Amino acid sequence: MNIAQNIAAGLDRILTMEVVRVTERAAVAAARLRGRGDEKAADQVAVDAMRQELNRLAIKGTVVIGEGERDEAPMLYIGEEVGTGKGPAVDIALDPLEGTTICAKNLPNALAVIAIAEKGSLLFAPDVYMD
């Protein structure tokens, strides 16, 4: 491995840990409201936390799978640009709180998820449920 490859591998490792922090912050934010019966509030704090952390990352990110279409979701909507605008161009699929109802009812297995890939690597699809 040459020096450039070592540097690239180190940057990938740093970005990987930053993305772990993004999902962790969303999960912790939602966990503070678990068992309170308010699905919307739990989802909103997770969205807020995830968006705040994504905007700290040195990426040119585009949400391709997110909280919904632009008119339906004020944040983390499909097509939203996130990150500092410096760094690699990436596509992002995310759900700050998968399992809003189970979180609100204090049941197990709610989670925060994110996938980041090179620009053009993830399917840019409309927000629909597929059978």
Rosetta silent file (secondary structure, phi, psi, omega in degrees, C-alpha in Angstrom):
SEQUENCE: MNIAQNIAAGLDRILTMEVVRVTERAAVAAARLRGRGDEKAADQVAVDAMRQELNRLAIKGTVVIGEGERDEAPMLYIGEEVGTGKGPAVDIALDPLEGTTICAKNLPNALAVIAIAEKGSLLFAPDVYMD
SCORE:     score description
SCORE:     0.000 S_00000001
   1 L     0.000  128.414  179.228    0.000    0.000    0.000 S_00000001
   2 L   -85.460  178.345 -176.083    1.473    3.376   -0.988 S_00000001
   3 H   -61.671  -43.909 -179.498    1.214    6.627    0.969 S_00000001
   4 H   -61.200  -40.220  178.758   -1.832    7.889   -0.967 S_00000001
   5 H   -67.370  -38.549  176.900   -3.669    4.612   -0.320 S_00000001
   6 H   -62.733  -42.308  178.958   -2.783    4.789    3.385 S_00000001
   7 H   -64.411  -45.854  179.605   -4.128    8.339    3.586 S_00000001
   8 H   -60.798  -42.670  179.325   -7.339    7.368    1.742 S_00000001
   9 H   -63.718  -39.266  178.167   -7.846    4.366    4.034 S_00000001
  10 H   -65.326  -41.016  177.821   -7.354    6.583    7.087 S_00000001
  11 H   -65.699  -40.187  176.894   -9.875    9.125    5.817 S_00000001
  12 H   -61.064  -41.110 -179.887  -12.399    6.352    5.118 S_00000001
  13 H   -65.154  -40.894  178.184  -11.936    5.064    8.658 S_00000001
  14 H   -63.674  -46.676  179.471  -12.469    8.561   10.089 S_00000001
  15 H   -62.014  -38.353  178.148  -15.632    9.076    8.019 S_00000001
  16 H   -59.567  -45.011  179.815  -16.888    5.662    9.121 S_00000001
  17 H   -68.527  -33.679  176.520  -16.546    6.626   12.781 S_00000001
  18 H   -64.327  -39.850  179.701  -18.215    9.981   12.117 S_00000001
  19 H   -67.935  -36.513  174.369  -21.202    8.166   10.574 S_00000001
  20 H   -58.478  -43.392  179.148  -21.405    5.904   13.627 S_00000001
  21 H   -62.928  -37.598  178.976  -21.647    9.073   15.724 S_00000001
  22 H   -58.886  -50.104 -178.960  -24.457   10.395   13.484 S_00000001
  23 H   -69.246  -36.048  178.802  -26.637    7.329   14.094 S_00000001
  24 H   -61.571  -44.224 -179.820  -25.687    7.198   17.767 S_00000001
  25 H   -63.603  -40.724  178.068  -26.825   10.783   18.330 S_00000001
  26 H   -63.823  -44.458 -178.804  -30.163   10.123   16.602 S_00000001
  27 H   -64.171  -43.448 -179.853  -30.720    6.953   18.641 S_00000001
  28 H   -65.509  -40.324  178.762  -29.851    8.615   21.950 S_00000001
  29 H   -60.798  -45.766  179.355  -32.122   11.577   21.190 S_00000001
  30 H   -66.791  -37.430 -178.134  -35.068    9.258   20.469 S_00000001
  31 H   -61.040  -29.402  178.933  -34.293    7.090   23.502 S_00000001
  32 L   -64.274  -21.334 -179.409  -34.858   10.066   25.781 S_00000001
  33 L  -108.095    8.624 -177.271  -38.527   10.013   24.715 S_00000001
  34 L   -66.518  140.336  178.489  -39.062    6.259   24.735 S_00000001
  35 L    81.196    4.550 -177.997  -42.149    5.097   26.556 S_00000001
  36 L   -96.995   -1.777  175.079  -43.825    8.510   26.534 S_00000001
  37 L    77.014    8.408 -177.190  -46.377    7.657   23.846 S_00000001
  38 L  -112.827   89.557 -178.313  -45.409   10.516   21.515 S_00000001
  39 H   -59.979  -45.178 -176.663  -44.282    9.045   18.183 S_00000001
  40 H   -63.254  -42.218 -179.863  -43.988   12.404   16.435 S_00000001
  41 H   -65.651  -42.784  179.305  -41.814   13.933   19.149 S_00000001
  42 H   -62.154  -43.567  178.830  -39.489   10.908   19.237 S_00000001
  43 H   -64.958  -42.607 -177.224  -39.136   10.982   15.454 S_00000001
  44 H   -63.477  -43.521 -179.639  -38.569   14.751   15.403 S_00000001
  45 H   -67.272  -33.699  176.729  -35.755   14.725   17.959 S_00000001
  46 H   -66.754  -44.190  177.756  -34.076   11.864   16.071 S_00000001
  47 H   -60.688  -47.948 -179.198  -34.377   13.771   12.770 S_00000001
  48 H   -58.415  -46.222 -178.207  -33.036   16.966   14.356 S_00000001
  49 H   -65.548  -43.978 -178.689  -30.061   15.169   15.902 S_00000001
  50 H   -64.866  -43.519 -179.035  -29.201   13.245   12.735 S_00000001
  51 H   -64.543  -43.046  178.910  -29.415   16.331   10.537 S_00000001
  52 H   -59.160  -45.093 -179.022  -27.283   18.390   12.918 S_00000001
  53 H   -70.387  -39.328  177.460  -24.561   15.733   12.961 S_00000001
  54 H   -60.342  -38.534 -178.323  -24.688   15.159    9.183 S_00000001
  55 L   -72.032   -6.777  174.267  -24.160   18.870    8.620 S_00000001
  56 L   -91.287  -15.692 -176.531  -20.906   18.673   10.598 S_00000001
  57 L   -75.518  144.404  176.583  -19.421   16.027    8.287 S_00000001
  58 L   -81.938   71.649  178.674  -16.901   16.984    5.600 S_00000001
  59 L  -139.396  161.056  167.509  -19.058   15.617    2.777 S_00000001
  60 E  -108.741   84.412 -172.163  -21.148   16.855   -0.132 S_00000001
  61 E   -97.569  145.028  173.782  -24.112   14.638    0.729 S_00000001
  62 E  -126.642  125.266  176.981  -27.452   14.199   -0.985 S_00000001
  63 E   -74.691  119.037  178.046  -30.305   12.368    0.739 S_00000001
  64 E  -106.133  -23.240  172.259  -31.669    9.847   -1.786 S_00000001
  65 E  -135.722  117.298 -173.366  -33.792    7.844    0.658 S_00000001
  66 L  -148.740 -143.337 -174.876  -35.034    9.836    3.621 S_00000001
  67 L   -79.177   -1.548  178.633  -37.966   11.145    5.572 S_00000001
  68 L   137.168 -173.928  177.795  -40.110   11.689    2.484 S_00000001
  69 L   -71.780  158.946 -174.854  -40.603   14.032   -0.429 S_00000001
  70 L   -54.728  -40.873 -177.972  -39.629   17.674    0.021 S_00000001
  71 L   -72.989  -18.276 -176.193  -43.213   18.908    0.454 S_00000001
  72 L  -100.107  -21.216 -175.795  -43.976   16.261    3.102 S_00000001
  73 L  -131.403  122.723 -178.152  -40.828   16.413    5.237 S_00000001
  74 L   -73.816  -21.660 -179.256  -39.143   19.628    6.377 S_00000001
  75 L  -139.830  149.414 -178.905  -35.801   17.929    7.067 S_00000001
  76 L    56.667   37.168  176.952  -33.839   15.019    5.645 S_00000001
  77 L   -81.518  161.555  178.977  -36.158   14.935    2.645 S_00000001
  78 L   -62.165  125.817 -179.022  -35.216   13.282   -0.629 S_00000001
  79 L    98.171  -10.452 -179.880  -32.872   15.596   -2.495 S_00000001
  80 L   -66.754  138.963  176.068  -31.729   17.574    0.554 S_00000001
  81 E   -91.696  132.389  178.769  -28.051   18.510    0.565 S_00000001
  82 E  -132.394  164.858 -178.737  -26.210   17.832    3.838 S_00000001
  83 L    99.427  179.637 -178.938  -22.650   18.140    5.068 S_00000001
  84 L   -81.128  -13.810 -176.099  -20.186   20.998    4.933 S_00000001
  85 L    89.708   -3.203  177.362  -19.937   20.868    1.144 S_00000001
  86 L  -112.583  141.136 -179.684  -16.266   19.935    1.390 S_00000001
  87 L   109.453 -167.671 -174.600  -15.106   16.383    0.932 S_00000001
  88 L   -68.666  146.389  173.877  -16.424   13.474   -1.094 S_00000001
  89 E   -81.362  124.451 -175.734  -19.736   13.650   -2.968 S_00000001
  90 E  -136.422  154.125  169.755  -21.981   10.949   -1.508 S_00000001
  91 E   -99.295  147.553 -176.132  -25.536    9.631   -1.637 S_00000001
  92 E  -132.115  131.039  169.803  -27.253    8.933    1.674 S_00000001
  93 E  -113.165  133.763 -174.974  -30.104    6.605    2.649 S_00000001
  94 E  -153.731  158.642  167.713  -31.332    7.097    6.190 S_00000001
  95 E  -148.305  104.690 -176.716  -34.039    6.676    8.755 S_00000001
  96 E   -60.902  -29.977  176.133  -33.331    8.549   11.994 S_00000001
  97 E  -145.834   98.510  173.573  -35.907    6.457   13.874 S_00000001
  98 E   -89.397  115.617 -177.259  -37.122    3.193   12.406 S_00000001
  99 L   104.154   49.601 -178.985  -39.844    2.024   14.759 S_00000001
 100 H   -60.970  -40.021 -178.923  -41.442    5.223   16.014 S_00000001
 101 H   -66.753  -44.543 -178.539  -44.363    3.339   17.554 S_00000001
 102 H   -68.609  -30.978  173.763  -42.203    0.811   19.366 S_00000001
 103 H   -65.475  -47.832 -178.156  -40.016    3.630   20.690 S_00000001
 104 H   -62.259  -29.260 -179.916  -43.076    5.544   21.917 S_00000001
 105 L   -95.441    5.393 -179.990  -44.353    2.379   23.628 S_00000001
 106 L    59.945   40.309  175.522  -40.942    1.518   25.138 S_00000001
 107 L  -100.807  160.817 -177.313  -40.689   -1.741   23.210 S_00000001
 108 L   -77.140  162.201  167.865  -37.397   -3.195   21.920 S_00000001
 109 L    87.715   13.426  168.674  -35.798   -2.966   18.471 S_00000001
 110 L   -73.151  149.307 -179.075  -36.243    0.654   17.373 S_00000001
 111 E  -153.672  162.594  173.053  -33.120    1.842   15.588 S_00000001
 112 E  -107.716  133.830 -177.116  -31.412    4.619   13.651 S_00000001
 113 E  -131.969  149.053  176.473  -30.020    3.624   10.250 S_00000001
 114 E  -155.155  143.738  172.318  -27.848    5.216    7.600 S_00000001
 115 E  -132.747  133.717  178.989  -26.017    4.109    4.473 S_00000001
 116 E  -126.607  132.301 -179.405  -23.538    6.322    2.655 S_00000001
 117 E  -142.353  166.138  177.323  -22.084    5.519   -0.761 S_00000001
 118 E   -54.471  147.197  179.214  -20.328    7.267   -3.623 S_00000001
 119 L   -51.225  131.627  179.431  -22.530    9.698   -5.564 S_00000001
 120 L    87.802   -1.856 -177.060  -24.711    7.776   -8.010 S_00000001
 121 L   -87.628  -25.981 -178.555  -24.347    4.450   -6.183 S_00000001
 122 L  -102.002  145.382  179.503  -27.697    4.370   -4.361 S_00000001
 123 L   -66.079  123.548  176.410  -31.067    4.161   -6.071 S_00000001
 124 L   -89.601   96.466 -171.721  -32.786    7.560   -6.107 S_00000001
 125 L  -119.100  153.387  175.233  -36.352    6.299   -5.680 S_00000001
 126 L   -65.573  158.254 -177.818  -39.689    7.883   -4.828 S_00000001
 127 L   -82.426   89.847  179.750  -40.900    7.517   -1.255 S_00000001
 128 L  -140.114  155.443  171.272  -43.282    4.540   -1.539 S_00000001
 129 L   -84.687  137.934 -178.437  -43.815    1.210    0.172 S_00000001
 130 L  -108.422  140.300  176.577  -42.997   -1.702   -2.116 S_00000001
 131 L   -96.407    0.000    0.000  -44.800   -5.032   -2.121 S_00000001
